[in-house]
Amino acid sequence: MQEDKGFLRQDNNYRTLKAFRKAECIYDITYYFAHKYLEMGDRTIDQMVQAARSGKQNLAEGNIDGVTSKEMELKLINVNRASLHELLLDYEDYLRVRNLEQWAYNDPRCRQTRAFCKAHLDSATYREKIKERSDETIANIAITLIHQCDVLIKGLIEWKKQDFKENGGIKEEMFRARKDWMKRNG
């Protein structure tokens, strides 16, 4: 029997997505940051960790759900984006209420951080390096990663929208597969 690789794709590997790898870095940084710099019992700890977790997990879930529902895939990718924006506000709030600096886009530290974050997608690198950094620096690193991840996610959403326009969803895939099978098997 001939296998049709185009029907119900199973080769999705969300772990290879740059957005997923960046989201994993954001989660690891946030977990460390929230537990180190926020006071025990502060609800913000759970809020930040859960927003970072959602930012990572919804990419994975959306990627897998996308096998049978492109609509669900797009919804979950957008939930990922919304969660990361919630987390972004938490980091910005942290800096503002403590009179710490959020680096301006053209600040040399921000430029250096953007270049580093663009080149590094391994969460182990960040877990090691943040141990030597201040809360202000870690928050700015997280903010940078969130912005970079947001750009990747917006691109992913646009790509998924275009793919849907060109190829349709599961019903169209099923119809094409059935039509092709009938044509081959008479």
LOZADREN-346474 format. One line per field, with one value per atom (N, C-alpha, C, O): residue number from 1; residue in three letters; y, z, x. Coordinates in Angstrom, 3 decimals, padded with zeros to 6 digits. Each point is the difference from the previous one (the first is absolute). Layout:
LOZADREN-346474
num = [NUM|...]
residuo = [ala|...]
north = [Y|...]
up = [Z|...]
east = [X|...]
***
This chain:
LOZADREN-346474
num = [1|1|1|1|2|2|2|2|3|3|3|3|4|4|4|4|5|5|5|5|6|6|6|6|7|7|7|7|8|8|8|8|9|9|9|9|10|10|10|10|11|11|11|11|12|12|12|12|13|13|13|13|14|14|14|14|15|15|15|15|16|16|16|16|17|17|17|17|18|18|18|18|19|19|19|19|20|20|20|20|21|21|21|21|22|22|22|22|23|23|23|23|24|24|24|24|25|25|25|25|26|26|26|26|27|27|27|27|28|28|28|28|29|29|29|29|30|30|30|30|31|31|31|31|32|32|32|32|33|33|33|33|34|34|34|34|35|35|35|35|36|36|36|36|37|37|37|37|38|38|38|38|39|39|39|39|40|40|40|40|41|41|41|41|42|42|42|42|43|43|43|43|44|44|44|44|45|45|45|45|46|46|46|46|47|47|47|47|48|48|48|48|49|49|49|49|50|50|50|50|51|51|51|51|52|52|52|52|53|53|53|53|54|54|54|54|55|55|55|55|56|56|56|56|57|57|57|57|58|58|58|58|59|59|59|59|60|60|60|60|61|61|61|61|62|62|62|62|63|63|63|63|64|64|64|64|65|65|65|65|66|66|66|66|67|67|67|67|68|68|68|68|69|69|69|69|70|70|70|70|71|71|71|71|72|72|72|72|73|73|73|73|74|74|74|74|75|75|75|75|76|76|76|76|77|77|77|77|78|78|78|78|79|79|79|79|80|80|80|80|81|81|81|81|82|82|82|82|83|83|83|83|84|84|84|84|85|85|85|85|86|86|86|86|87|87|87|87|88|88|88|88|89|89|89|89|90|90|90|90|91|91|91|91|92|92|92|92|93|93|93|93|94|94|94|94|95|95|95|95|96|96|96|96|97|97|97|97|98|98|98|98|99|99|99|99|100|100|100|100|101|101|101|101|102|102|102|102|103|103|103|103|104|104|104|104|105|105|105|105|106|106|106|106|107|107|107|107|108|108|108|108|109|109|109|109|110|110|110|110|111|111|111|111|112|112|112|112|113|113|113|113|114|114|114|114|115|115|115|115|116|116|116|116|117|117|117|117|118|118|118|118|119|119|119|119|120|120|120|120|121|121|121|121|122|122|122|122|123|123|123|123|124|124|124|124|125|125|125|125|126|126|126|126|127|127|127|127|128|128|128|128|129|129|129|129|130|130|130|130|131|131|131|131|132|132|132|132|133|133|133|133|134|134|134|134|135|135|135|135|136|136|136|136|137|137|137|137|138|138|138|138|139|139|139|139|140|140|140|140|141|141|141|141|142|142|142|142|143|143|143|143|144|144|144|144|145|145|145|145|146|146|146|146|147|147|147|147|148|148|148|148|149|149|149|149|150|150|150|150|151|151|151|151|152|152|152|152|153|153|153|153|154|154|154|154|155|155|155|155|156|156|156|156|157|157|157|157|158|158|158|158|159|159|159|159|160|160|160|160|161|161|161|161|162|162|162|162|163|163|163|163|164|164|164|164|165|165|165|165|166|166|166|166|167|167|167|167|168|168|168|168|169|169|169|169|170|170|170|170|171|171|171|171|172|172|172|172|173|173|173|173|174|174|174|174|175|175|175|175|176|176|176|176|177|177|177|177|178|178|178|178|179|179|179|179|180|180|180|180|181|181|181|181|182|182|182|182|183|183|183|183|184|184|184|184|185|185|185|185|186|186|186|186]
residuo = [met|met|met|met|gln|gln|gln|gln|glu|glu|glu|glu|asp|asp|asp|asp|lys|lys|lys|lys|gly|gly|gly|gly|phe|phe|phe|phe|leu|leu|leu|leu|arg|arg|arg|arg|gln|gln|gln|gln|asp|asp|asp|asp|asn|asn|asn|asn|asn|asn|asn|asn|tyr|tyr|tyr|tyr|arg|arg|arg|arg|thr|thr|thr|thr|leu|leu|leu|leu|lys|lys|lys|lys|ala|ala|ala|ala|phe|phe|phe|phe|arg|arg|arg|arg|lys|lys|lys|lys|ala|ala|ala|ala|glu|glu|glu|glu|cys|cys|cys|cys|ile|ile|ile|ile|tyr|tyr|tyr|tyr|asp|asp|asp|asp|ile|ile|ile|ile|thr|thr|thr|thr|tyr|tyr|tyr|tyr|tyr|tyr|tyr|tyr|phe|phe|phe|phe|ala|ala|ala|ala|his|his|his|his|lys|lys|lys|lys|tyr|tyr|tyr|tyr|leu|leu|leu|leu|glu|glu|glu|glu|met|met|met|met|gly|gly|gly|gly|asp|asp|asp|asp|arg|arg|arg|arg|thr|thr|thr|thr|ile|ile|ile|ile|asp|asp|asp|asp|gln|gln|gln|gln|met|met|met|met|val|val|val|val|gln|gln|gln|gln|ala|ala|ala|ala|ala|ala|ala|ala|arg|arg|arg|arg|ser|ser|ser|ser|gly|gly|gly|gly|lys|lys|lys|lys|gln|gln|gln|gln|asn|asn|asn|asn|leu|leu|leu|leu|ala|ala|ala|ala|glu|glu|glu|glu|gly|gly|gly|gly|asn|asn|asn|asn|ile|ile|ile|ile|asp|asp|asp|asp|gly|gly|gly|gly|val|val|val|val|thr|thr|thr|thr|ser|ser|ser|ser|lys|lys|lys|lys|glu|glu|glu|glu|met|met|met|met|glu|glu|glu|glu|leu|leu|leu|leu|lys|lys|lys|lys|leu|leu|leu|leu|ile|ile|ile|ile|asn|asn|asn|asn|val|val|val|val|asn|asn|asn|asn|arg|arg|arg|arg|ala|ala|ala|ala|ser|ser|ser|ser|leu|leu|leu|leu|his|his|his|his|glu|glu|glu|glu|leu|leu|leu|leu|leu|leu|leu|leu|leu|leu|leu|leu|asp|asp|asp|asp|tyr|tyr|tyr|tyr|glu|glu|glu|glu|asp|asp|asp|asp|tyr|tyr|tyr|tyr|leu|leu|leu|leu|arg|arg|arg|arg|val|val|val|val|arg|arg|arg|arg|asn|asn|asn|asn|leu|leu|leu|leu|glu|glu|glu|glu|gln|gln|gln|gln|trp|trp|trp|trp|ala|ala|ala|ala|tyr|tyr|tyr|tyr|asn|asn|asn|asn|asp|asp|asp|asp|pro|pro|pro|pro|arg|arg|arg|arg|cys|cys|cys|cys|arg|arg|arg|arg|gln|gln|gln|gln|thr|thr|thr|thr|arg|arg|arg|arg|ala|ala|ala|ala|phe|phe|phe|phe|cys|cys|cys|cys|lys|lys|lys|lys|ala|ala|ala|ala|his|his|his|his|leu|leu|leu|leu|asp|asp|asp|asp|ser|ser|ser|ser|ala|ala|ala|ala|thr|thr|thr|thr|tyr|tyr|tyr|tyr|arg|arg|arg|arg|glu|glu|glu|glu|lys|lys|lys|lys|ile|ile|ile|ile|lys|lys|lys|lys|glu|glu|glu|glu|arg|arg|arg|arg|ser|ser|ser|ser|asp|asp|asp|asp|glu|glu|glu|glu|thr|thr|thr|thr|ile|ile|ile|ile|ala|ala|ala|ala|asn|asn|asn|asn|ile|ile|ile|ile|ala|ala|ala|ala|ile|ile|ile|ile|thr|thr|thr|thr|leu|leu|leu|leu|ile|ile|ile|ile|his|his|his|his|gln|gln|gln|gln|cys|cys|cys|cys|asp|asp|asp|asp|val|val|val|val|leu|leu|leu|leu|ile|ile|ile|ile|lys|lys|lys|lys|gly|gly|gly|gly|leu|leu|leu|leu|ile|ile|ile|ile|glu|glu|glu|glu|trp|trp|trp|trp|lys|lys|lys|lys|lys|lys|lys|lys|gln|gln|gln|gln|asp|asp|asp|asp|phe|phe|phe|phe|lys|lys|lys|lys|glu|glu|glu|glu|asn|asn|asn|asn|gly|gly|gly|gly|gly|gly|gly|gly|ile|ile|ile|ile|lys|lys|lys|lys|glu|glu|glu|glu|glu|glu|glu|glu|met|met|met|met|phe|phe|phe|phe|arg|arg|arg|arg|ala|ala|ala|ala|arg|arg|arg|arg|lys|lys|lys|lys|asp|asp|asp|asp|trp|trp|trp|trp|met|met|met|met|lys|lys|lys|lys|arg|arg|arg|arg|asn|asn|asn|asn|gly|gly|gly|gly]
north = [-001.186|001.186|001.244|000.066|000.894|001.225|000.975|000.266|000.262|000.949|001.409|000.403|000.343|001.393|000.899|000.208|000.327|000.820|001.374|000.674|-000.240|001.317|000.059|001.088|-002.223|-000.043|-000.201|-000.920|001.763|-000.008|-000.063|-000.984|002.050|000.084|-000.363|000.447|-001.236|-000.404|000.376|-000.434|001.227|000.341|001.314|000.553|-000.053|001.262|-000.190|-000.896|001.721|-000.021|001.425|000.763|-000.420|001.357|000.368|001.182|-002.169|000.284|000.643|000.607|-000.731|000.614|001.436|000.728|-000.310|001.373|000.967|-000.187|001.213|001.015|000.645|000.286|-000.059|000.618|-000.891|000.500|-001.804|-000.917|000.024|000.068|-000.124|-000.014|001.302|-000.011|001.122|001.288|000.041|000.504|-001.037|-000.044|-000.863|000.299|-001.360|-000.830|000.790|-000.124|000.920|000.866|000.988|000.226|000.353|000.957|-000.680|000.574|-001.783|-000.724|-000.236|000.264|-000.758|-000.308|001.253|-000.025|001.110|001.265|000.468|000.413|-000.479|000.473|-000.832|000.549|-001.841|-000.867|000.413|000.153|000.024|000.420|001.386|000.204|000.733|001.385|000.101|000.616|-001.213|000.119|-000.589|000.557|-001.665|-000.634|000.663|-000.130|000.828|000.670|001.425|000.427|000.306|001.432|000.414|001.140|-002.019|000.344|-000.678|-001.087|001.738|-000.520|-001.203|-000.046|-000.921|-001.197|000.435|000.867|-001.475|000.352|001.040|000.216|000.430|000.986|-000.742|-000.867|001.203|-000.660|000.195|-000.779|001.814|000.278|-001.144|-000.235|-000.473|-001.141|-000.985|-000.356|-000.078|-000.966|000.584|-000.689|001.977|000.641|000.018|-000.334|000.723|000.093|-001.382|-000.199|-000.741|-001.344|-000.630|-000.643|000.824|-000.575|000.684|-000.666|001.972|000.694|-000.498|-000.226|000.057|-000.505|-001.445|-000.380|-000.412|-001.390|-000.054|-000.764|001.569|000.045|000.442|-000.484|001.407|000.463|-001.099|000.048|-001.030|-001.137|-001.128|-000.500|000.102|-001.177|000.168|-000.960|002.166|000.193|-000.103|-000.319|000.579|-000.243|-001.496|-000.435|-000.345|-001.456|-000.545|-000.754|001.130|-000.507|000.430|-000.803|002.054|000.481|-000.747|-000.309|000.022|-000.719|-001.396|-000.446|-000.234|-001.354|000.053|-000.787|001.700|000.129|000.378|-000.319|000.996|000.424|-001.144|000.214|-001.422|-001.161|-000.145|-000.325|000.563|-000.163|001.294|000.029|001.037|001.251|001.201|000.386|000.182|001.194|001.179|000.894|-000.896|001.055|-000.062|001.025|-002.220|-000.147|000.346|000.609|-000.994|000.319|001.510|000.483|000.257|001.461|000.602|000.926|-001.441|000.510|-000.205|000.912|-002.097|-000.284|000.779|000.419|-000.226|000.824|001.422|000.651|-000.167|001.346|000.069|001.023|-002.102|-000.053|000.092|000.668|-001.342|000.085|001.456|000.479|000.198|001.404|000.869|000.844|-001.049|000.782|-000.260|000.928|-002.164|-000.335|000.693|000.494|-000.458|000.665|001.510|000.637|-000.063|001.437|000.274|001.026|-001.932|000.128|-000.034|000.797|-001.706|-000.115|001.244|000.475|000.044|001.228|001.124|000.717|-000.565|001.042|-000.227|000.959|-002.214|-000.298|000.438|000.594|-000.885|000.431|001.530|000.586|000.049|001.466|000.600|000.974|-001.545|000.464|-000.160|000.897|-002.054|-000.260|001.100|000.553|-000.244|001.034|001.371|000.724|-000.364|001.334|000.241|001.028|-001.966|000.248|-000.067|000.450|-000.995|-000.056|001.047|-000.016|000.911|001.043|-000.558|000.577|-001.721|-000.582|000.401|000.401|-000.510|000.488|-001.088|-001.106|001.457|-000.819|000.611|001.167|-001.953|000.532|000.476|-000.684|001.857|000.536|-000.843|-000.634|000.640|-000.829|000.240|-000.946|002.184|000.319|000.009|000.290|-000.602|-000.113|-001.099|-001.060|001.296|-001.018|-001.356|-001.044|001.058|-001.263|-000.740|-001.223|001.975|-000.607|-000.550|-001.097|001.840|-000.475|-001.287|-000.952|000.944|-001.181|-001.189|-001.126|001.385|-001.060|-000.527|-001.211|002.098|-000.441|-000.916|-001.032|001.410|-000.813|-001.366|-001.029|001.030|-001.261|-000.888|-001.187|001.768|-000.782|-000.510|-001.075|001.836|-000.442|-001.224|-000.892|000.855|-001.065|-001.239|-001.067|001.189|-001.117|-000.454|000.773|-002.040|-000.579|-001.161|-000.738|000.571|-001.109|000.492|000.850|-001.381|000.482|-000.231|000.750|-001.767|-000.258|001.184|000.323|000.316|001.176|001.092|000.596|-000.336|001.054|-000.389|000.830|-002.089|-000.434|000.209|000.342|-000.545|000.196|001.484|000.443|000.313|001.410|000.891|000.961|-001.250|000.897|-000.058|000.916|-001.969|-000.108|001.128|000.347|000.211|001.061|001.390|000.982|-000.872|001.277|000.530|-000.748|002.064|000.663|-000.210|-000.439|000.765|-000.114|000.924|-000.376|001.575|000.924|-000.594|000.069|-000.639|-000.579|-001.202|-000.131|-000.743|-001.187|000.416|-000.570|001.551|000.471|000.546|-000.254|000.991|000.545|-001.100|000.101|-001.126|-001.148|-000.669|-000.319|000.114|-000.627|000.857|-000.522|001.811|000.916|-000.105|-000.033|-000.018|-000.134|-001.300|-000.010|-001.084|-001.300|-000.018|-000.576|001.197|000.041|000.757|-000.449|001.581|000.757|-000.824|-000.011|-000.672|-000.813|-001.164|-000.324|-000.296|-001.110|000.489|-000.694|001.874|000.565|000.185|-000.288|000.762|000.167|-001.368|-000.126|-000.878|-001.346|-000.545|-000.621|000.853|-000.515|000.703|-000.643|001.955|000.714|-000.561|-000.176|-000.099|-000.601|-001.387|-000.358|-000.425|-001.338|000.068|-000.793|001.727|000.177|000.361|-000.556|001.474|000.391|-001.182|-000.187|-000.602|-001.173|-001.007|-000.563|000.335|-000.938|000.495|-000.798|002.095|000.564|-000.237|-000.415|000.673|-000.195|-001.473|-000.335|-000.537|-001.439|-000.431|-000.817|001.352|-000.336|000.476|-000.726|001.952|000.512|-000.883|-000.254|-000.208|-000.789|-001.450|-000.588|000.003|-001.440|-000.381|-001.158|002.108|-000.317|-000.697|-000.007|-000.573|-000.680|-001.497|-000.555|-000.088|-001.458|-000.532|-001.052|001.760|-000.482|-000.047|-000.947|001.983|000.002|-001.097|-000.656|000.457|-001.062|-001.361|-000.852|000.657|-001.277|-000.213|-001.100|002.129|-000.112|-000.342|-000.888|001.603|-000.276|-001.416|-000.692|000.268|-001.343|-001.064|-000.974|001.146|-000.970|-000.009|-001.067|002.228|000.121|-000.678|-000.743|000.997|-000.622|-001.522|-000.733|000.268|-001.446|-000.643|-001.045|001.679|-000.537|-000.024|-000.952|001.971|000.071|-001.125|-000.622|000.357|-001.062|-001.393|-000.934|000.785|-001.322|-000.251|-000.978|001.830|-000.170|-000.119|-000.146]
up = [000.000|000.000|000.000|000.762|-001.584|-000.124|001.104|000.226|000.459|001.086|-000.559|-000.813|001.247|-000.428|001.097|001.017|-001.219|001.035|000.155|001.005|-002.002|000.069|000.825|000.334|-000.005|000.719|001.489|000.386|000.433|001.452|000.321|000.543|-000.894|000.214|001.443|000.939|-000.779|001.339|000.258|000.985|-001.861|000.121|000.725|-000.049|000.721|000.734|001.140|000.829|-000.794|001.137|000.515|-000.444|001.387|000.546|000.653|000.106|000.332|000.657|-000.946|000.456|-001.753|-000.959|-000.329|-000.611|001.002|-000.256|000.831|001.206|-001.846|000.732|001.080|001.095|-001.402|000.987|001.230|001.124|-001.324|001.149|000.829|001.228|-001.902|000.721|000.778|001.114|-001.711|000.682|001.182|001.072|-001.275|001.079|001.159|001.160|-001.463|001.054|000.806|001.223|-001.898|000.686|000.908|001.139|-001.649|000.783|001.244|001.089|-001.246|001.156|001.052|001.183|-001.611|000.956|000.728|001.208|-001.948|000.620|000.994|001.114|-001.523|000.855|001.261|001.079|-001.190|001.180|001.007|001.188|-001.664|000.866|000.585|001.210|-002.076|000.405|001.067|001.047|-001.316|000.910|001.370|001.024|-001.003|001.282|000.726|001.219|-001.937|000.644|000.446|001.073|-001.885|000.266|000.525|000.434|-000.465|000.558|001.357|000.225|000.672|001.354|000.032|-000.687|001.503|000.182|000.368|000.851|-001.498|000.254|-000.959|-000.046|-000.718|-000.987|-001.154|-000.622|000.338|-001.074|-001.359|-000.925|000.810|-001.278|-000.403|-001.189|002.167|-000.317|-000.880|-001.091|001.589|-000.759|-001.321|-001.020|001.039|-001.220|-001.079|-001.155|001.534|-000.973|-000.510|-001.201|002.114|-000.401|-000.899|-000.995|001.337|-000.827|-001.365|-001.000|000.942|-001.295|-000.870|-001.197|001.800|-000.748|-000.438|-001.119|001.994|-000.346|-001.147|-000.948|001.034|-001.054|-001.320|-001.070|001.165|-001.197|-000.710|-001.217|001.965|-000.589|-000.354|-001.125|002.060|-000.182|-001.132|-000.711|000.542|-001.035|-001.405|-000.941|000.782|-001.307|-000.286|-001.112|002.121|-000.173|-000.260|-000.951|001.783|-000.148|-001.331|-000.677|000.294|-001.270|-001.179|-000.967|001.053|-001.077|-000.174|-001.125|002.222|-000.065|-000.388|-000.838|001.433|-000.361|-001.467|-000.610|000.046|-001.388|-000.991|-001.166|001.607|-000.878|-000.471|-001.161|002.052|-000.370|000.036|-000.476|001.027|000.061|-000.127|000.949|-002.122|-000.208|000.781|000.413|-000.214|000.805|001.437|000.572|000.010|001.374|000.078|000.971|-001.981|-000.032|000.065|000.797|-001.634|000.000|001.326|000.502|000.066|001.291|001.083|000.779|-000.727|001.042|-000.201|000.971|-002.213|-000.253|000.469|000.548|-000.760|000.457|001.528|000.594|000.048|001.469|000.499|000.996|-001.693|000.340|-000.027|000.922|-001.981|-000.170|001.108|000.566|-000.259|001.056|001.357|000.789|-000.521|001.276|000.122|001.070|-002.161|000.045|000.172|000.623|-001.166|000.212|001.453|000.560|000.047|001.430|000.808|000.919|-001.264|000.679|-000.227|000.919|-002.130|-000.316|000.941|000.535|-000.334|000.910|001.427|000.711|-000.284|001.352|000.157|001.013|-002.007|000.070|-000.024|000.761|-001.627|-000.058|001.321|000.480|000.110|001.300|001.083|000.814|-000.822|000.983|-000.049|001.033|-002.220|-000.144|000.422|000.723|-001.166|000.267|001.494|000.527|000.158|001.412|000.918|001.144|-001.620|000.790|-000.449|000.427|-001.283|-000.552|-000.635|000.112|-000.786|-000.766|-001.463|-000.411|-000.347|-001.372|-000.987|-000.010|-000.814|-001.175|-001.116|-000.346|-000.219|-000.966|-001.262|-000.536|000.082|-001.249|-001.161|000.101|-001.182|-001.156|-000.500|-000.410|000.437|-000.508|001.068|-000.296|001.520|001.080|-000.393|-000.474|000.662|-000.364|000.671|-000.601|001.840|000.683|-000.716|-000.129|-000.328|-000.713|-001.352|-000.392|-000.304|-001.294|000.185|-000.768|001.801|000.280|000.374|-000.437|001.235|000.421|-001.186|-000.132|-000.734|-001.198|-000.858|-000.484|000.299|-000.824|000.652|-000.676|001.984|000.711|-000.092|-000.311|000.584|000.006|-001.394|-000.144|-000.863|-001.372|-000.329|-000.725|001.252|-000.334|000.884|-000.367|001.513|000.955|000.278|000.461|-000.753|000.221|000.988|000.129|000.559|000.939|001.417|000.527|000.076|001.325|001.053|000.973|-001.146|000.962|000.058|001.068|-002.197|-000.035|000.898|000.789|-000.912|000.814|001.477|000.871|-000.593|001.408|000.695|001.181|-001.905|000.573|000.120|001.050|-002.099|-000.025|000.941|000.541|-000.331|000.841|001.467|000.762|-000.364|001.393|000.375|001.173|-002.168|000.214|-000.231|000.063|-000.329|-000.387|001.076|000.838|-000.881|000.941|-000.457|-001.121|002.020|-000.362|-001.176|-000.879|000.862|-001.098|-001.337|-001.003|001.007|-001.227|-000.450|-001.185|002.115|-000.354|-000.562|-000.988|001.605|-000.498|-001.421|-000.850|000.591|-001.339|-001.020|-001.166|001.594|-000.882|-000.347|-001.161|002.168|-000.240|-000.928|-000.903|001.118|-000.860|-001.449|-000.930|000.752|-001.341|-000.650|-001.154|001.897|-000.537|-000.337|-001.011|001.845|-000.256|-001.296|-000.819|000.628|-001.242|-001.214|-001.022|001.134|-001.115|-000.276|-001.155|002.206|-000.157|-000.630|-000.828|001.218|-000.554|-001.514|-000.738|000.285|-001.441|-000.696|-001.056|001.644|-000.581|-000.029|-000.979|002.048|000.078|-001.018|-000.655|000.521|-001.016|-001.390|-000.808|000.532|-001.280|-000.166|-001.084|002.162|-000.033|-000.273|-000.781|001.413|-000.230|-001.461|-000.630|000.095|-001.403|-000.931|-000.976|001.269|-000.818|000.074|-001.021|002.213|000.180|-000.731|-000.595|000.632|-000.731|-001.499|-000.673|000.156|-001.429|-000.375|-001.034|001.876|-000.249|-000.049|-000.840|001.720|-000.011|-001.294|-000.604|000.185|-001.244|-001.190|-000.876|000.851|-001.127|000.045|-001.040|002.243|000.108|000.715|-000.050|000.709|000.730|001.318|000.490|000.066|001.285|-000.148|-001.088|002.187|000.049|-000.938|-000.614|000.496|-000.880|-001.447|-000.727|000.313|-001.357|-000.175|-001.040|002.041|-000.068|-000.104|-000.785|001.585|-000.025|-001.364|-000.551|000.013|-001.306|-001.080|-000.821|000.824|-001.007|000.137|-000.996|002.232|000.230|-000.471|-000.637|000.936|-000.414|-001.519|-000.607|-000.002|-001.458|-000.672|-000.967|001.478|-000.540|000.156|-000.916|002.059|000.246|-000.982|-000.582|000.405|-000.918|-001.430|-000.739|000.355|-001.336|-000.216|-001.062|002.064|-000.095|000.072|-000.609|001.351|000.248|-000.711|000.284|-001.172|-000.907|000.226|-000.950]
east = [000.846|-000.846|000.887|000.965|-001.270|000.781|-000.388|-001.181|002.194|-000.257|-000.087|000.832|-001.832|-000.172|000.533|-000.663|001.860|000.641|-000.634|000.228|-001.035|-000.601|-001.274|-000.469|-000.089|-001.269|000.263|000.720|-001.291|000.224|001.498|000.502|000.174|001.444|000.353|-000.659|001.671|000.427|001.460|000.598|-000.046|001.421|000.236|001.099|-002.127|000.159|000.987|-000.159|001.151|000.906|000.129|000.858|-001.724|-000.016|001.317|000.325|000.437|001.278|001.013|000.969|-001.179|000.916|-000.400|000.782|-001.977|-000.435|000.839|000.157|000.378|000.772|-000.860|000.483|-001.750|-000.893|-000.145|-000.022|-000.075|-000.117|001.281|-000.048|001.183|001.272|000.211|000.523|-000.932|000.106|-000.976|000.336|-001.542|-000.996|000.495|-000.286|001.021|000.570|001.037|000.062|000.736|000.971|-000.730|000.408|-001.480|-000.799|-000.561|000.028|-000.534|-000.543|001.086|-000.212|001.364|001.076|000.482|000.232|-000.086|000.413|-001.057|000.323|-001.578|-001.094|-000.121|-000.225|000.367|-000.074|001.070|-000.283|001.502|001.102|-000.282|000.094|-000.438|-000.219|-001.098|000.199|-001.334|-001.146|000.316|-000.397|001.100|000.303|001.165|000.118|000.734|001.131|-000.336|000.425|-001.181|-000.157|-001.376|-000.170|-000.792|-001.309|-000.151|000.532|-001.261|-000.149|-000.932|-001.021|001.406|-000.829|-001.418|-000.195|-000.781|-001.391|-000.554|-001.211|002.079|-000.434|-000.669|000.614|-001.864|-000.740|000.652|-000.227|001.031|000.659|000.930|000.213|000.338|000.864|-000.761|000.445|-001.603|-000.800|-000.475|-000.015|-000.379|-000.484|001.077|-000.263|001.466|001.082|000.412|000.183|-000.041|000.405|-001.064|000.332|-001.601|-001.063|-000.097|-000.267|000.476|-000.012|001.158|-000.172|001.342|001.158|-000.242|000.345|-000.933|-000.310|-000.995|000.179|-001.218|-001.010|000.625|-000.367|001.312|000.689|000.759|000.181|000.260|000.726|-000.961|000.018|-000.843|-000.847|-001.017|-000.298|-000.232|-001.011|000.582|-000.727|002.007|000.630|000.032|-000.298|000.661|000.042|-001.401|-000.211|-000.729|-001.367|-000.600|-000.642|000.842|-000.520|000.592|-000.697|001.990|000.671|-000.585|-000.226|-000.016|-000.561|-001.477|-000.443|-000.321|-001.418|-000.173|-001.021|002.016|-000.069|-000.076|-000.331|000.631|-000.122|-001.447|-000.246|-000.704|-001.410|-000.802|-001.135|001.698|-000.754|000.927|000.682|-000.675|000.827|-000.570|000.739|-002.057|-000.616|000.512|000.372|-000.355|000.490|001.485|000.449|000.298|001.423|000.216|000.805|-001.522|000.129|-000.443|000.636|-001.715|-000.471|001.053|000.276|000.309|000.983|001.295|000.630|-000.234|001.185|-000.267|000.889|-002.104|-000.328|-000.104|000.341|-000.808|000.004|001.435|000.280|000.621|001.416|000.455|000.659|-001.017|000.404|-000.589|000.694|-001.967|-000.653|000.657|000.181|000.168|000.654|001.346|000.355|000.390|001.298|-000.147|000.849|-001.915|-000.233|-000.380|000.387|-001.137|-000.302|001.304|000.188|000.688|001.291|000.855|000.667|-000.688|000.727|-000.419|000.846|-002.148|-000.501|000.476|000.301|-000.230|000.506|001.456|000.369|000.446|001.405|000.099|000.770|-001.544|000.020|-000.475|000.579|-001.626|-000.490|001.070|000.219|000.440|001.047|001.055|000.377|000.089|001.037|-000.518|000.685|-001.880|-000.550|-000.219|000.423|-001.082|-000.340|001.220|-000.066|001.159|001.227|001.020|001.155|-001.596|000.869|001.264|001.081|-001.243|001.096|-000.186|-001.089|002.136|-000.036|-000.426|000.539|-001.520|-000.279|000.814|-000.182|001.080|000.935|-000.714|-000.871|001.256|-000.523|000.527|001.050|-001.783|000.328|001.424|000.674|-000.211|001.335|001.084|001.159|-001.519|000.987|001.002|-000.410|001.700|001.000|-000.251|000.253|-000.748|-000.304|-001.127|000.030|-001.012|-001.129|000.460|-000.398|001.218|000.516|000.813|-000.137|000.981|000.821|-000.895|000.237|-001.248|-000.923|-000.786|-000.177|-000.299|-000.734|000.870|-000.465|001.713|000.911|000.238|-000.018|000.238|000.226|-001.235|000.102|-001.271|-001.241|-000.352|-000.582|000.931|-000.259|000.853|-000.440|001.644|000.947|-000.129|000.492|-001.139|-000.033|-001.428|-000.840|000.589|-001.327|000.043|-000.976|002.085|000.154|-000.292|000.717|-001.757|-000.399|001.083|000.075|000.761|001.077|000.966|000.521|-000.286|000.882|-000.546|000.734|-002.024|-000.622|-000.042|000.259|-000.585|-000.062|001.340|000.046|001.025|001.337|000.346|000.466|-000.685|000.424|-000.801|000.549|-001.824|-000.799|000.398|-000.310|000.984|000.436|000.963|000.137|000.518|000.991|-000.572|000.739|-002.038|-000.591|-000.933|-000.502|000.281|-000.913|-001.443|-000.257|-000.680|-001.409|-000.340|-000.776|001.352|-000.246|000.465|-000.712|001.889|000.545|-000.822|-000.309|-000.045|-000.790|-001.355|-000.461|-000.175|-001.301|000.147|-000.853|001.912|000.217|000.332|-000.383|001.079|000.256|-001.333|-000.259|-000.573|-001.309|-000.852|-000.655|000.660|-000.763|000.485|-000.806|002.104|000.575|-000.447|-000.427|000.526|-000.413|-001.490|-000.401|-000.411|-001.446|-000.274|-000.801|001.451|-000.186|000.435|-000.686|001.819|000.477|-000.940|-000.276|-000.207|-000.934|-001.305|-000.591|000.148|-001.225|000.116|-000.942|002.084|000.222|-000.081|-000.621|001.241|-000.045|-001.424|-000.414|-000.325|-001.373|-000.895|-000.820|000.973|-000.790|000.300|-000.912|002.162|000.370|-000.598|-000.460|000.468|-000.584|-001.500|-000.525|-000.158|-001.440|-000.256|-000.900|001.682|-000.179|000.252|-000.726|001.741|000.309|-001.145|-000.395|-000.139|-001.116|-001.245|-000.725|000.473|-001.145|000.165|-000.945|002.124|000.250|-000.132|-000.578|001.113|-000.102|-001.467|-000.375|-000.442|-001.424|-000.662|-000.790|001.119|-000.587|000.375|-000.827|002.063|000.476|-000.460|-000.294|000.229|-000.248|-001.286|-000.416|-000.213|-001.225|000.290|001.129|-002.168|000.105|-000.181|000.158|-000.489|-000.102|-001.083|000.182|-001.301|-001.068|000.468|-000.298|001.038|000.529|001.048|000.042|000.793|001.003|-000.672|000.415|-001.456|-000.714|-000.662|000.058|-000.676|-000.650|001.016|-000.231|001.368|001.033|000.550|000.213|000.014|000.540|-000.988|000.400|-001.654|-001.028|-000.132|-000.096|000.091|-000.114|001.204|-000.169|001.384|001.198|-000.046|000.375|-000.827|-000.077|-000.975|000.289|-001.445|-001.004|000.537|-000.249|000.969|000.587|000.996|000.017|000.813|001.006|-000.602|000.522|-001.620|-000.565|-001.320|-000.692|000.361|-001.051|-001.400|-000.769]
***
